[in-house]
Amino acid sequence: MSDLLAADSEIAAIEQLHELGCTDGLPVIVPTPERVERMVLATGLDAGMVLGEMGPLLGVCTVEKLAAAAVMAGCIPDYMPIVLAATQAVMEPEFDLTEMQATTFGTTPLIIVNGPAISACGIASGFGALGPGHRANASIGRALRLAMTNIGGARPGSSDMTLLGHGAKFTQCLAEDEQNSPFESLAVSRGFDTSQTVVTVIGTEAPHSVMHFADADDPDSPIRLLNGFADMLAAPGTNNAALGGGQAVVVITPEQAGELAVAGYTRSSIADHIVDRAKTRSGRAAFQSPDDVLIVAAGGAGLYSFVFPTWCAGAHNNRSVSKAVELDQSCEIPWASAS
Amino acid sequence: MRDGLNAAAKGVPAVALVTEDFWPQGNFVATSFGMPDIPRVQLPHPTAGTGAESMRLIADKVVAEVIAALEGS
């Protein structure tokens, strides 16, 4: 059982949480025992079950503590299986969470959701999916951030030494637009099947936009788009170029993915092109393998797709991790209950 | 949509060409600028970048609608 705080009112409780450094600077939902218990119930797991350890504090992450973070973030119980899978994913050793939380670089988990939970939870994949206005996206990503703050102990200037930070450190979660993508999903490309809800996490910078004017009369138009991705990722100053050996995310809008598909490109040939092209001025490759470029179809209609360079450091170069949401456990959540 | 609104505000006959994906935004802007009934014609999305031939076909398809909108019918 976690320690209980006392306050005279809801507002006083929020102020107390601010003073204790337990928030992200914005008001939170007060994690009362009843609210946390309801969130725990959504996991189908025991409140005291240990999920792992979070650095740099090396705090023990239990189901109950994570449920408290989800309540504070504004999640509804339906989102809890996603929060759980994302949190388990960042605690895998290859994610290098402890180092990532403490670095001077500006990195934060990007949560990418595939599968049935997208529609069941209403996770946005289109216009402004990573911006404000989408409750599931905002609260799921924020739950992970609050867990990393309160369980992992990452606080700016004392344990999280990011020099500037960026808005995505509050929350960064989106769904892949499986419906409009011409390609197999990210999760399928990583060995899962379409019936599974899969959460992929990767530590990233904020997105960099890549402008592209398509021209169906120009046979080089798709190549210009791919070169734009590669050149942005290998631009001097990115850690991918400076350090190499890391991964990156390319979010292609369905419209631009359509242009690539019509030209005969597949998910793997897109990654091949980017890896071949992404080189520093001295000719060193920014990526070692096409598997290091995660391609996601998402975003609205228009001229921009996006690349997300990464930190590339830590013992495992800050690798991405995918986790299937475990079914049969969340009997309280209709979408997550096995039929 | 803003170009159409600006032209209409100056008394110049105007019709806004708006692609399908931006149609809701066009309606929003037209309403917020106080001209909810400004003439507009929907184009497929994308139209830009689809090649000269494709754009010619789209133009052929909507030209009568554009003229009708300008004539106020």
Chai-1 contact restraints between the chains, C-beta under 6 A:
chainA,res_idxA,chainB,res_idxB,connection_type,confidence,min_distance_angstrom,max_distance_angstrom,comment,restraint_id
A,A214,B,G49,contact,1.0,0.0,6.0,A-B,restraint_1
A,D215,B,G49,contact,1.0,0.0,6.0,A-B,restraint_2
A,A216,B,T50,contact,1.0,0.0,6.0,A-B,restraint_3
A,A216,B,G51,contact,1.0,0.0,6.0,A-B,restraint_4
A,D217,B,G51,contact,1.0,0.0,6.0,A-B,restraint_5
A,D217,B,A52,contact,1.0,0.0,6.0,A-B,restraint_6
A,E255,B,P46,contact,1.0,0.0,6.0,A-B,restraint_7
A,A301,B,D21,contact,1.0,0.0,6.0,A-B,restraint_8
A,A301,B,H45,contact,1.0,0.0,6.0,A-B,restraint_9
